[in-house]
Amino acid sequence: MKRIIIIFMICMLAAGLCSGCSSDTAQGKTGDRLKIITTIFPEYDWVKEILGDKADKAELTLLLDNGVDLHSYQPTAGDILAVSGCDMFIYVGGESDAWVEDVLRTTANKHMAVINLMEVLGSSVKTEETVEGMEHEHDHDEDGDHDHDHDEDHEDADHEDDHDHEEEYDEHVWLSLRNARIICGVIADKLAELDPDNAGDYKANYEAYDKKLSALDEQIGSVVGAASVKTLLFGDRFPFRYLTDDYGLAYYAAFSGCSAETEASFKTIVFLADKVNELKLPAILTIENSDGKIASTIRENTADKNQKILQLHSLQSVTSKDIEKGASYISIMNDNIAVLKEALEVSE
């Protein structure tokens, strides 16, 4: 029903655009400024960094600016209209963005530059993974590049219906700094194509930003290398697979990254508490906007009951107010590094 409503809105808006818009409006021009729309905060911040002091050359919009994460977002008619008329549109490209494909198929704007993060990353995109202990384990095949020190009880599950549905992909590609570097390069190239007069500036801005991302990547590698603990445990959803895979960390969690579940079973609580005991983990993690109840319950079921409850930020619900206060992709990732030091017991 949700998709039918969105398609109806698209058709109505498309009819209005075709009958009432000039060619400049249909192509998204705002005077001489590029109209750029992004779905999530990391994309928005990457564009802002690459624009640099040429920010006045673009009207940059973040669609998900009110704290709603990608999995819960439903576009308004205004959002669809804005996307249909922009010069550049950047989106993640996973199941949560299914509405985008309908917009792109019906828009009259054939000049739009479109960046689908998951298409950019190609074969490096990972299928959604369910590890031992997670609620509602699914019979998804794991891609072969993942090597956790988990028990593999779920491998014996029946996979007869694997071919009856499409694989679900892990959408949280922005949480890998290595992915971010690749995507930012594509953004810089597209900006240069749209605004060739300032192509040199965009390239220079990208190169300077890429050095910052590379430095953060090296810093996390150093943190993990110095860590006495190599496992993260979440009393929450787990959207950090790309990050943990980059640095060879193992993990356990109550739910997968895209799960809509909020209540963990007693079996899950006990399993995770036992893992805290077994691995002598100093911390139980949550993501932003969590009430922490599951993490607290896990702690109460451990032997020591003294673990820290720490928050790792997934950058899924950054608001316009956060941006006004100076939040950036790099500042949040720096905050995450500080949390990792505590969770992995890295001595200064």
Helices and strands as residue ranges (DSSP letters): H 2-20, H 23-26, E 34-38, H 41-51, G 52-57, E 58-62, H 77-84, E 88-91, G 95-97, H 98-106, E 113-116, H 117-121, G 122-124, G 153-156, G 162-164, G 173-175, H 177-194, G 196-198, H 199-225, E 231-234, H 241-246, E 250-253, H 266-279, E 283-287, H 293-300, E 308-312, H 320-324, H 329-343
